[in-house]
Amino acid sequence: MLHGFIPPHRYFPYLTWTEIQSMPERENVVIVQPVGAIEQHGPHLPIVVDSAIAMGVLGKALEKLEADVPVYALPCLYYGKSNEHWHFPGTITLSAQTLLLVLMEVADSLYRSGFRKLIFMNAHGGQPQVIEIVARDIHQKYEDFLVFPLFTWRVPNIAKELLTQKN
């Protein structure tokens, strides 16, 4: 089960290319790219904590969506910018430049496929600034591409800014 916490019908890699090609109004489909890290969280926790939190929170959020809301999750980007933890064994880190390039190329690929809404859902404290830069650069490159950098830990505090009342 590659989808883990993600509802299988919301897991983008399970779609075929023909399903994507025939998807109505791809420009209104929201794609979520979870971004985590592989790093220490003390001697009592596994090094996958940030990535697992990203996938768990995203999975629960996707379960709550009504079936007609077009949102799909990409596989988690498990490696992040974790150089502040590199002296701990097991840390796998990308440079800021590599993370930026990977996210830019994911966005380029989605844009070529006709998608125009992308959320970078970050769950690691060492990279919000990189993800914010990527979001600005993508939007500058493609003015009709809406890119939202979300830091999982801030969402509960900014929920009122992100959501509107349902009438």
KEBA-34091 format. One line per field, with one value per residue: residue in one letter; x negated, y negated, z of N, C-alpha, C, O, CB in turn. Coordinates in Angstrom, 1 decimal. Glycine has a CB too. Example, Ala and Ser with C-alpha at 12.3 -4.5 7.8 and 13.67 -1.06 7.14 Angstrom:
2
residuo: (a_s) .
nx: (-13.2_-12.8) .
ny: (5.7_2.2) .
nz: (7.8_7.1) .
cax: (-12.3_-13.7) .
cay: (4.5_1.1) .
caz: (7.8_7.1) .
cx: (-13.2_-12.9) .
cy: (3.3_0.0) .
cz: (7.8_7.9) .
ox: (-14.2_-13.4) .
oy: (3.3_-1.1) .
oz: (8.5_8.0) .
cbx: (-11.3_-14.1) .
cby: (4.5_0.6) .
cbz: (9.0_5.7) .
***
This chain:
167
residuo: (m_l_h_g_f_i_p_p_h_r_y_f_p_y_l_t_w_t_e_i_q_s_m_p_e_r_e_n_v_v_i_v_q_p_v_g_a_i_e_q_h_g_p_h_l_p_i_v_v_d_s_a_i_a_m_g_v_l_g_k_a_l_e_k_l_e_a_d_v_p_v_y_a_l_p_c_l_y_y_g_k_s_n_e_h_w_h_f_p_g_t_i_t_l_s_a_q_t_l_l_l_v_l_m_e_v_a_d_s_l_y_r_s_g_f_r_k_l_i_f_m_n_a_h_g_g_q_p_q_v_i_e_i_v_a_r_d_i_h_q_k_y_e_d_f_l_v_f_p_l_f_t_w_r_v_p_n_i_a_k_e_l_l_t_q_k_n) .
nx: (-0.8_-1.1_0.0_0.3_1.3_3.0_6.1_6.9_8.2_7.5_4.9_2.5_0.5_1.8_3.5_4.1_2.3_4.2_6.5_5.8_5.4_8.1_9.3_11.7_11.5_8.8_7.3_8.5_8.1_6.7_3.4_1.4_-1.7_-3.3_-5.9_-8.6_-11.0_-14.0_-15.4_-16.8_-14.8_-15.2_-16.3_-14.3_-12.5_-11.6_-13.5_-11.8_-9.8_-8.9_-8.0_-6.1_-4.2_-3.4_-2.2_-0.2_1.4_2.2_3.6_5.8_7.0_7.7_9.6_11.7_12.8_15.4_16.6_16.7_14.8_12.0_9.1_5.8_3.1_-0.4_-3.2_-5.0_-7.7_-10.3_-12.9_-14.5_-15.6_-17.8_-20.2_-20.9_-20.8_-22.8_-24.8_-23.8_-23.6_-22.1_-20.6_-19.4_-20.0_-19.1_-20.5_-19.7_-19.5_-19.2_-16.7_-15.1_-15.3_-14.2_-11.6_-10.8_-10.9_-9.0_-6.8_-6.9_-6.4_-3.8_-2.5_-2.9_-1.2_1.3_2.3_3.1_3.1_1.4_0.3_-2.3_-2.9_-4.5_-6.2_-8.5_-10.6_-13.0_-12.9_-10.8_-11.3_-12.7_-10.7_-8.8_-10.2_-10.3_-7.6_-7.0_-8.7_-7.8_-5.2_-5.9_-7.1_-5.0_-2.2_0.4_0.5_1.3_-0.2_-0.6_-2.4_-2.4_-2.9_-2.8_-2.7_-1.8_0.8_3.1_3.1_3.6_5.9_8.3_7.7_7.3_9.6_13.1_16.4_18.9_21.8) .
ny: (1.2_-1.8_-4.3_-4.7_-6.7_-8.2_-8.5_-6.1_-6.8_-9.4_-9.5_-10.6_-9.1_-6.7_-7.2_-6.8_-7.8_-8.4_-8.8_-11.2_-12.8_-12.9_-14.2_-16.5_-20.0_-20.4_-22.6_-23.5_-21.5_-20.6_-19.9_-18.3_-18.5_-16.9_-17.6_-16.5_-15.3_-13.5_-12.9_-13.4_-13.2_-13.3_-10.7_-8.9_-8.7_-7.8_-8.5_-9.4_-11.1_-13.9_-13.5_-11.5_-12.8_-14.8_-13.2_-11.9_-14.0_-15.1_-12.9_-12.6_-15.1_-14.9_-12.8_-14.0_-15.6_-16.4_-14.2_-15.3_-17.3_-18.2_-17.0_-15.9_-13.9_-14.0_-11.7_-11.7_-13.9_-12.8_-13.6_-16.4_-19.8_-19.5_-20.1_-21.2_-19.2_-17.3_-16.2_-14.1_-10.6_-9.0_-11.1_-12.4_-14.7_-17.4_-20.0_-23.5_-24.5_-22.1_-21.1_-23.3_-23.1_-20.5_-20.9_-22.9_-21.6_-19.6_-21.2_-22.3_-20.1_-19.4_-21.7_-21.5_-19.4_-20.5_-21.3_-23.8_-24.6_-24.3_-22.9_-23.2_-21.3_-21.5_-19.9_-20.2_-22.1_-23.2_-24.2_-26.1_-28.6_-28.1_-26.8_-28.8_-30.6_-29.0_-28.8_-31.5_-31.9_-30.1_-31.0_-33.5_-32.6_-31.2_-32.9_-32.2_-30.1_-28.9_-28.8_-27.5_-27.8_-25.9_-25.6_-23.0_-23.1_-25.6_-25.9_-25.3_-27.8_-29.7_-29.1_-30.5_-32.5_-31.0_-29.7_-30.0_-30.8_-28.3_-28.4) .
nz: (0.0_-1.1_-0.6_2.1_4.8_3.2_1.6_-0.8_-3.2_-3.5_-4.0_-6.0_-7.6_-8.2_-10.3_-13.8_-16.8_-18.8_-17.3_-16.1_-18.3_-19.3_-17.2_-16.0_-16.1_-15.2_-14.3_-12.1_-10.2_-7.2_-6.2_-3.8_-2.4_-0.1_2.2_4.0_6.3_7.1_10.0_13.3_16.2_18.9_21.2_21.5_19.4_16.0_13.0_11.0_11.7_11.0_8.3_8.6_10.1_8.3_6.3_7.8_8.9_6.4_5.3_7.1_6.7_4.0_4.1_5.2_3.2_0.9_-1.7_-4.2_-4.3_-5.9_-5.1_-4.9_-3.5_-3.8_-3.6_-0.6_-0.2_1.3_2.0_3.2_3.8_6.1_7.3_9.8_11.5_10.8_12.2_13.6_13.5_10.7_9.7_6.7_4.3_2.2_0.2_0.4_-2.2_-3.8_-2.8_-3.5_-6.3_-6.9_-6.0_-7.7_-10.2_-9.9_-9.8_-12.4_-13.9_-13.1_-14.0_-16.8_-17.2_-17.0_-14.6_-12.1_-9.5_-6.6_-3.6_-1.3_1.3_4.1_6.7_8.3_10.3_9.4_6.8_5.8_4.7_2.3_0.9_0.7_-0.9_-3.3_-3.9_-4.5_-6.7_-8.6_-9.1_-10.2_-12.5_-13.8_-14.2_-13.9_-12.2_-9.1_-6.1_-2.9_0.0_2.8_6.2_8.2_11.0_11.6_10.6_12.3_13.7_11.8_10.6_10.3_8.5_6.2_5.6_4.8_6.0_5.9_4.1) .
cax: (0.0_-2.0_0.6_0.2_2.4_3.7_7.2_6.4_8.8_6.9_3.4_2.2_-0.2_2.7_4.2_3.4_2.1_5.4_7.4_5.3_5.7_9.5_9.8_12.3_11.0_7.5_6.8_9.2_7.7_5.6_2.4_0.7_-3.0_-3.8_-7.4_-9.0_-12.5_-14.6_-16.3_-16.6_-13.8_-15.5_-16.7_-13.1_-11.6_-12.3_-13.9_-10.8_-8.7_-8.3_-7.4_-5.0_-3.2_-2.9_-1.3_0.9_2.3_2.8_4.5_7.0_7.7_8.3_10.7_12.9_13.3_16.5_16.1_16.6_13.7_10.9_7.8_4.9_1.8_-1.6_-4.0_-5.8_-9.2_-10.8_-14.1_-14.4_-16.8_-18.0_-21.6_-21.1_-20.8_-23.6_-25.8_-23.1_-23.6_-20.8_-20.0_-19.5_-19.7_-19.3_-20.9_-18.5_-19.4_-18.6_-15.3_-14.4_-15.2_-13.3_-10.2_-10.5_-10.7_-7.7_-5.8_-7.0_-5.8_-2.4_-2.0_-2.8_0.0_2.5_2.7_2.8_3.2_0.4_0.0_-3.5_-2.6_-5.7_-6.1_-9.8_-10.9_-14.2_-12.8_-9.7_-11.8_-13.0_-9.4_-8.2_-10.9_-9.9_-6.2_-7.0_-9.4_-6.9_-4.1_-6.4_-7.3_-3.7_-1.3_1.7_0.2_1.5_-1.1_-0.4_-3.3_-1.8_-3.7_-1.8_-2.6_-1.2_2.1_4.1_3.1_4.0_7.0_9.3_7.2_7.3_10.9_14.2_17.5_19.7_23.2) .
cay: (0.0_-2.9_-5.5_-4.9_-7.4_-8.9_-7.7_-5.6_-7.5_-10.7_-9.4_-10.9_-8.1_-5.6_-7.6_-6.5_-9.1_-8.6_-9.4_-12.6_-13.5_-13.2_-14.9_-17.8_-21.2_-20.2_-23.9_-23.6_-20.4_-20.9_-18.9_-18.6_-17.9_-16.9_-17.7_-16.1_-15.2_-12.3_-13.5_-13.0_-13.9_-12.8_-9.3_-8.1_-8.7_-7.4_-9.7_-9.7_-11.8_-15.0_-12.9_-10.7_-13.8_-15.3_-12.2_-11.6_-15.2_-15.2_-11.9_-13.0_-16.2_-14.4_-12.0_-14.9_-16.3_-15.8_-13.4_-16.1_-18.3_-17.6_-17.2_-14.7_-14.0_-13.4_-11.0_-12.6_-14.1_-12.4_-14.2_-17.9_-20.5_-19.1_-20.2_-21.6_-17.9_-16.4_-15.5_-13.0_-9.5_-8.7_-12.3_-12.5_-16.1_-18.0_-21.4_-24.4_-24.5_-20.9_-21.1_-24.3_-22.6_-19.4_-21.4_-23.6_-20.6_-19.0_-22.2_-22.4_-18.9_-19.5_-22.7_-20.9_-18.4_-21.3_-21.7_-25.2_-24.8_-23.4_-23.2_-22.6_-21.1_-21.3_-19.5_-20.3_-23.5_-23.7_-24.6_-26.9_-29.7_-27.6_-26.5_-30.1_-31.1_-28.2_-29.2_-32.8_-31.8_-29.4_-32.0_-34.5_-31.9_-30.9_-33.8_-31.5_-28.9_-29.3_-27.9_-27.8_-27.1_-25.8_-24.9_-22.2_-23.5_-26.9_-25.8_-25.6_-29.2_-30.6_-28.5_-31.5_-33.2_-30.1_-29.1_-30.8_-30.2_-27.6_-28.9) .
caz: (0.0_-1.3_-0.2_3.6_5.4_2.1_1.0_-2.1_-4.4_-3.5_-4.2_-7.4_-8.4_-8.6_-11.5_-15.1_-17.6_-19.5_-16.4_-15.9_-19.6_-19.4_-16.0_-16.4_-15.4_-14.4_-13.8_-10.8_-9.3_-6.2_-6.0_-2.6_-2.3_1.3_2.3_5.4_6.6_7.8_10.9_14.7_17.1_20.2_21.1_21.7_18.2_14.7_12.2_10.0_12.4_10.2_7.1_9.1_10.5_7.1_5.7_8.7_8.9_5.1_5.1_7.8_6.0_2.7_4.4_5.5_2.0_0.1_-2.8_-5.5_-4.2_-6.6_-4.5_-4.9_-2.9_-4.4_-2.6_0.3_-0.4_2.6_2.3_3.2_4.2_7.5_7.7_11.2_12.2_10.1_13.1_14.2_12.5_10.1_9.0_5.2_4.1_0.9_0.3_0.0_-3.7_-4.3_-2.4_-4.4_-7.7_-6.9_-5.9_-9.0_-11.3_-9.6_-10.2_-13.8_-14.4_-12.9_-14.9_-18.2_-17.3_-17.0_-13.2_-11.8_-8.1_-5.9_-2.1_-0.7_2.7_4.8_8.1_8.9_10.6_8.8_5.4_5.4_3.9_1.0_0.2_0.4_-2.1_-4.4_-4.3_-5.2_-8.0_-9.5_-9.4_-11.1_-13.8_-14.4_-13.5_-13.7_-11.3_-7.7_-5.3_-1.5_0.9_4.1_7.2_9.0_12.4_11.7_10.1_13.3_14.1_10.7_9.9_10.0_7.3_5.1_5.4_4.9_6.6_4.9_4.3) .
cx: (-0.9_-1.4_0.6_1.4_3.4_4.9_6.8_7.0_8.3_5.4_3.1_1.5_0.6_3.5_3.4_3.2_3.4_6.5_7.1_5.7_7.2_10.1_10.4_11.7_9.8_7.0_7.5_8.9_6.6_4.7_1.6_-0.6_-3.4_-5.3_-7.8_-10.5_-12.8_-15.7_-15.9_-15.4_-14.0_-15.8_-15.5_-12.2_-12.3_-12.6_-12.9_-9.7_-8.1_-7.5_-6.1_-3.9_-2.6_-1.9_-0.1_1.9_3.0_3.8_5.8_7.7_8.4_9.6_12.0_13.5_14.5_16.0_15.9_15.6_12.5_9.5_7.0_3.6_0.7_-2.3_-4.8_-7.2_-9.8_-12.1_-13.9_-15.7_-17.0_-19.5_-21.9_-21.1_-21.9_-24.6_-25.1_-23.1_-22.2_-20.2_-20.4_-19.1_-19.9_-19.8_-19.6_-18.4_-18.8_-17.1_-14.5_-14.3_-14.3_-11.9_-9.8_-10.2_-9.4_-6.6_-5.8_-6.2_-4.3_-1.8_-1.9_-1.6_1.3_3.0_2.3_2.9_2.3_0.2_-1.3_-3.2_-3.8_-5.5_-7.5_-10.2_-12.2_-14.1_-11.6_-10.2_-12.1_-11.7_-8.7_-8.8_-10.4_-8.5_-6.2_-7.7_-8.5_-5.8_-4.6_-6.7_-6.0_-2.6_0.0_1.6_0.3_0.7_-1.0_-1.4_-2.7_-2.8_-2.8_-1.6_-1.9_0.3_3.2_4.2_3.6_5.2_8.1_9.0_7.3_8.7_12.0_15.4_18.3_21.1_24.2) .
cy: (-1.2_-4.2_-5.8_-5.6_-8.1_-8.0_-7.3_-6.4_-9.0_-10.7_-9.5_-9.8_-6.9_-6.0_-7.1_-7.8_-9.4_-9.2_-10.9_-13.4_-13.8_-13.9_-16.2_-18.9_-21.0_-21.5_-24.1_-22.5_-20.9_-19.7_-19.3_-17.8_-18.0_-16.8_-17.5_-16.2_-13.9_-12.8_-13.1_-13.8_-13.4_-11.3_-8.4_-8.0_-8.3_-8.7_-10.1_-10.6_-12.9_-14.5_-12.2_-11.7_-14.4_-14.4_-11.9_-12.8_-15.3_-14.2_-12.2_-14.1_-15.8_-13.5_-12.8_-15.6_-15.6_-15.2_-14.2_-17.2_-17.7_-17.9_-15.9_-14.9_-13.3_-12.5_-12.0_-12.7_-14.0_-13.2_-15.7_-18.5_-20.4_-19.2_-20.7_-20.3_-16.9_-15.7_-14.3_-11.8_-9.3_-9.9_-12.2_-13.9_-16.5_-19.5_-22.3_-24.4_-23.3_-20.8_-22.1_-23.7_-21.4_-19.9_-22.2_-22.7_-19.8_-19.9_-22.3_-21.2_-19.0_-20.6_-22.2_-20.0_-19.2_-21.7_-23.1_-25.6_-23.8_-23.9_-22.5_-22.5_-20.6_-20.9_-19.5_-21.7_-24.0_-24.2_-25.5_-28.0_-29.3_-27.4_-27.8_-30.7_-30.4_-28.7_-30.6_-32.7_-31.1_-30.3_-33.0_-33.8_-31.6_-31.8_-33.1_-30.3_-29.4_-28.3_-28.4_-27.1_-27.1_-25.0_-24.3_-22.7_-24.8_-26.9_-26.0_-27.0_-30.1_-30.1_-29.5_-32.3_-32.3_-29.6_-30.2_-30.1_-29.5_-28.0_-27.8) .
cz: (0.0_-0.7_1.3_4.2_4.4_1.6_-0.5_-3.3_-4.5_-3.8_-5.7_-8.2_-8.8_-9.9_-12.7_-15.8_-18.4_-18.6_-16.1_-17.2_-19.7_-18.2_-16.4_-15.5_-14.6_-13.7_-12.4_-9.8_-8.4_-6.0_-4.7_-2.6_-0.8_1.3_3.8_5.5_7.2_8.7_12.3_15.3_18.5_20.1_21.2_20.5_17.0_13.9_11.1_10.5_11.5_9.0_7.5_9.5_9.3_6.4_6.5_8.7_7.5_4.9_5.8_7.2_4.7_3.0_4.7_4.3_1.4_-1.2_-4.1_-5.4_-4.8_-6.0_-4.5_-4.2_-3.7_-3.3_-1.8_-0.2_1.0_3.0_2.2_3.6_5.7_8.0_9.1_12.1_11.7_11.0_13.8_13.1_12.0_9.4_7.5_4.9_2.6_1.1_0.0_-1.5_-4.3_-4.0_-3.3_-5.8_-7.8_-6.9_-7.2_-10.1_-11.1_-10.1_-11.7_-14.5_-14.3_-13.9_-16.4_-18.3_-17.1_-15.6_-12.9_-10.4_-7.4_-4.5_-1.8_0.8_3.5_6.3_8.8_9.1_10.0_7.3_4.9_4.4_2.5_0.2_-0.1_-0.9_-3.4_-4.9_-5.0_-6.6_-9.0_-10.0_-10.4_-12.5_-14.5_-13.6_-13.1_-12.8_-9.9_-6.9_-3.8_-0.7_2.3_5.0_8.2_10.4_12.6_11.3_11.2_13.8_13.0_10.0_9.5_8.7_6.0_4.7_5.5_5.5_5.5_5.2_4.0) .
ox: (-1.4_-2.1_0.8_2.5_4.5_4.6_6.3_6.3_8.6_4.7_3.4_1.8_0.2_4.1_2.1_3.9_3.7_7.3_8.0_6.2_7.5_11.3_9.7_11.4_9.8_6.4_7.0_9.4_5.6_5.2_1.2_-0.6_-3.9_-6.0_-7.3_-11.2_-11.9_-16.8_-14.9_-15.2_-13.0_-15.5_-15.6_-11.2_-13.5_-12.0_-13.1_-8.7_-6.9_-6.4_-5.1_-2.7_-1.4_-0.8_1.0_3.1_4.2_4.9_6.9_9.0_9.5_10.5_13.1_14.6_14.6_15.0_15.0_15.4_12.0_8.9_7.6_3.1_0.9_-2.0_-5.2_-7.8_-9.8_-12.3_-13.3_-16.7_-16.4_-19.9_-23.0_-21.5_-21.9_-25.2_-25.8_-22.7_-21.2_-19.3_-21.5_-17.9_-20.8_-19.5_-18.7_-17.3_-18.0_-16.3_-13.5_-13.2_-13.5_-11.0_-8.7_-9.3_-8.8_-5.7_-4.7_-5.5_-3.5_-0.7_-0.9_-1.1_2.3_4.1_1.2_2.9_2.5_0.0_-1.4_-3.2_-4.1_-4.7_-7.6_-10.2_-12.4_-15.1_-11.4_-9.5_-11.8_-11.6_-8.0_-8.2_-10.2_-8.3_-5.5_-7.2_-8.5_-5.5_-3.9_-6.4_-5.9_-2.2_0.7_2.6_-0.5_1.0_-1.2_-1.4_-2.5_-3.4_-2.0_-0.5_-1.5_1.1_4.1_5.3_4.0_5.5_8.7_9.8_7.5_8.9_11.8_15.4_18.5_21.6_25.4) .
oy: (-1.7_-5.1_-6.9_-5.0_-8.4_-6.9_-8.2_-6.6_-9.7_-11.7_-8.6_-9.6_-6.2_-5.1_-7.0_-8.8_-10.6_-10.0_-11.7_-14.5_-14.9_-14.1_-17.1_-18.7_-21.3_-21.4_-25.0_-22.5_-21.5_-18.6_-20.5_-16.6_-19.0_-16.1_-18.2_-17.1_-13.2_-13.1_-12.5_-15.0_-13.0_-10.7_-7.1_-7.2_-8.5_-9.7_-11.1_-10.8_-12.9_-14.9_-12.3_-11.5_-14.6_-14.9_-11.8_-12.6_-15.6_-14.4_-11.9_-14.1_-16.2_-13.5_-12.4_-16.2_-14.4_-15.7_-13.9_-18.0_-16.7_-18.9_-14.8_-16.0_-12.2_-12.7_-13.1_-11.7_-14.9_-13.4_-16.2_-17.9_-21.1_-18.5_-20.5_-20.4_-15.7_-14.7_-13.6_-12.1_-9.3_-9.7_-12.0_-14.3_-16.0_-20.0_-21.8_-24.5_-23.4_-20.5_-21.8_-23.8_-21.3_-19.5_-22.1_-22.9_-19.5_-19.5_-22.4_-21.4_-18.6_-20.4_-22.5_-19.8_-18.5_-22.3_-23.6_-26.8_-22.6_-25.1_-21.2_-23.5_-19.4_-21.6_-18.9_-22.5_-25.2_-24.6_-25.6_-28.4_-30.0_-27.7_-27.8_-31.3_-31.0_-28.8_-30.7_-33.3_-31.4_-30.3_-33.5_-34.5_-31.8_-31.4_-33.6_-29.5_-30.2_-27.1_-29.6_-25.8_-28.1_-24.0_-24.9_-22.7_-25.1_-27.8_-26.8_-27.5_-31.2_-30.6_-29.4_-32.8_-32.8_-29.3_-31.2_-28.8_-30.0_-28.0_-28.0) .
oz: (1.0_-0.3_1.8_4.1_4.8_1.3_-1.2_-4.3_-5.4_-3.7_-6.5_-9.4_-9.7_-10.4_-12.7_-15.5_-18.6_-19.0_-16.0_-17.1_-20.2_-18.2_-17.0_-14.3_-13.4_-12.7_-11.6_-8.7_-8.9_-5.7_-4.6_-2.8_-0.3_0.5_4.7_4.9_7.8_8.2_12.6_14.9_19.2_19.1_21.0_20.5_16.9_14.1_10.4_9.8_11.3_8.7_6.8_9.2_9.2_6.1_6.0_8.6_7.4_4.3_5.3_7.1_4.5_2.2_4.5_4.4_1.4_-1.7_-4.9_-6.4_-4.3_-6.4_-4.2_-4.3_-4.2_-2.1_-2.3_-0.6_1.8_4.2_1.3_3.6_6.5_8.9_9.6_13.3_12.1_10.6_14.6_12.0_12.7_8.5_7.1_5.0_2.0_2.2_-0.6_-2.0_-5.2_-4.9_-3.8_-6.4_-8.8_-7.7_-7.7_-10.9_-12.1_-10.8_-12.3_-15.4_-15.2_-14.4_-17.0_-19.4_-17.1_-15.5_-13.3_-10.0_-7.5_-4.2_-2.0_1.5_3.4_7.0_9.9_8.1_10.0_6.7_3.7_3.5_1.5_-0.9_-1.2_-1.7_-4.4_-6.1_-6.0_-7.6_-10.2_-11.2_-11.3_-13.5_-15.8_-12.5_-12.2_-12.7_-9.4_-6.9_-3.5_-0.6_2.9_4.7_8.9_10.9_13.7_11.6_11.0_14.1_13.3_8.9_8.4_8.0_4.9_3.5_6.2_5.5_4.4_6.3_4.0) .
cbx: (1.0_-2.3_2.1_-1.0_1.9_2.8_8.5_6.7_10.3_7.2_2.9_1.3_-1.4_3.6_4.4_4.1_1.0_5.9_7.4_3.8_5.3_10.2_8.7_13.8_12.2_6.5_7.1_10.7_7.4_6.2_1.4_1.6_-4.0_-3.3_-7.9_-8.5_-13.0_-15.1_-16.3_-17.9_-12.3_-14.4_-17.6_-12.3_-10.9_-11.4_-15.2_-10.2_-9.2_-9.4_-8.3_-5.3_-3.9_-4.0_-2.0_0.4_1.4_1.7_3.9_6.6_6.7_7.3_10.4_12.4_12.2_17.6_17.0_18.0_13.5_10.9_7.9_4.7_1.9_-2.6_-5.0_-5.8_-9.5_-11.0_-15.3_-13.3_-16.7_-17.6_-22.3_-19.9_-19.5_-24.3_-26.3_-21.6_-24.1_-19.9_-20.5_-18.8_-20.5_-18.0_-22.1_-18.8_-20.8_-19.3_-15.1_-15.3_-16.6_-13.5_-10.0_-11.7_-11.9_-7.5_-6.1_-8.5_-6.3_-2.1_-3.0_-4.1_-0.2_3.5_2.1_3.7_4.7_-0.9_1.1_-4.8_-1.4_-6.6_-5.5_-10.8_-11.1_-15.2_-12.7_-9.0_-13.0_-13.8_-8.6_-8.3_-12.4_-9.9_-5.4_-7.9_-10.7_-6.3_-3.5_-7.8_-8.1_-3.3_-1.1_2.4_-1.1_3.0_-2.5_1.0_-4.7_-0.4_-4.7_-2.2_-4.0_-1.9_2.4_3.8_1.7_2.8_7.7_9.5_5.8_6.4_11.2_14.6_18.4_19.6_23.4) .
cby: (0.0_-3.2_-5.5_-5.8_-8.5_-9.4_-8.5_-4.2_-7.5_-11.4_-8.0_-12.2_-7.6_-5.3_-9.1_-5.5_-8.9_-7.4_-8.7_-12.6_-12.6_-11.9_-15.1_-17.7_-21.8_-19.6_-25.0_-23.8_-19.1_-21.4_-18.8_-18.2_-18.6_-15.7_-19.1_-14.8_-16.4_-11.2_-15.0_-13.2_-13.6_-13.1_-9.0_-8.6_-10.1_-6.5_-9.4_-8.4_-12.5_-15.9_-12.0_-9.8_-14.9_-15.6_-10.9_-11.4_-16.4_-15.1_-10.6_-13.3_-17.3_-13.6_-11.1_-15.9_-16.5_-16.9_-12.3_-16.7_-18.8_-18.0_-17.7_-14.2_-13.4_-14.4_-9.9_-12.1_-15.6_-11.0_-13.8_-18.3_-22.1_-17.7_-21.2_-22.5_-17.2_-17.1_-16.5_-13.3_-8.3_-8.2_-13.6_-11.4_-17.0_-18.0_-21.8_-25.8_-24.7_-19.7_-21.5_-25.6_-22.1_-18.5_-22.3_-24.5_-19.7_-18.6_-23.6_-22.4_-17.6_-19.9_-23.9_-20.1_-17.4_-20.5_-20.7_-26.1_-24.7_-23.4_-22.8_-23.4_-20.0_-22.5_-18.1_-19.6_-23.6_-22.7_-23.3_-27.5_-30.4_-26.2_-25.6_-31.0_-31.0_-26.7_-29.3_-33.9_-31.0_-28.1_-32.6_-35.0_-30.6_-29.4_-35.0_-31.1_-28.2_-29.4_-27.9_-27.5_-27.9_-25.0_-25.9_-20.7_-23.5_-27.9_-24.5_-24.7_-29.6_-30.8_-27.4_-32.5_-33.6_-28.9_-28.0_-31.4_-31.2_-26.0_-30.1) .
cbz: (1.2_-2.7_-0.6_3.9_6.3_1.0_1.0_-2.3_-4.2_-2.2_-3.6_-7.5_-7.7_-7.5_-11.6_-15.9_-18.5_-20.2_-15.0_-15.6_-20.7_-19.7_-15.0_-16.2_-14.6_-15.4_-14.7_-10.9_-10.2_-4.9_-7.2_-1.3_-3.2_2.1_1.8_5.8_7.5_6.7_10.8_15.4_16.6_21.2_22.3_22.8_18.0_13.9_11.5_9.4_13.7_9.7_6.3_10.2_11.4_6.1_5.4_10.1_9.2_4.0_5.6_9.3_5.7_1.9_5.7_6.6_1.0_-0.2_-3.1_-5.7_-2.7_-8.1_-3.0_-6.4_-1.5_-4.9_-3.3_1.8_-1.0_2.7_1.4_4.2_3.8_7.8_6.7_11.7_12.2_9.0_14.2_14.6_13.2_11.1_9.6_4.4_5.0_0.0_-0.6_0.6_-4.3_-3.7_-0.9_-4.4_-8.2_-5.7_-4.7_-9.4_-11.4_-8.1_-9.6_-14.3_-13.7_-11.5_-14.9_-18.5_-16.2_-17.7_-12.2_-12.6_-7.6_-6.7_-1.2_-0.9_2.9_4.7_8.3_8.0_12.1_8.8_4.6_6.6_4.5_1.1_1.1_1.6_-1.9_-4.1_-3.0_-4.4_-7.9_-8.8_-8.2_-10.6_-13.6_-14.3_-14.3_-15.0_-11.6_-7.3_-5.8_-1.1_0.9_4.1_8.0_9.0_13.0_10.8_9.4_14.6_14.6_9.7_10.8_11.1_7.4_5.4_6.3_3.5_7.3_5.1_3.4) .
***
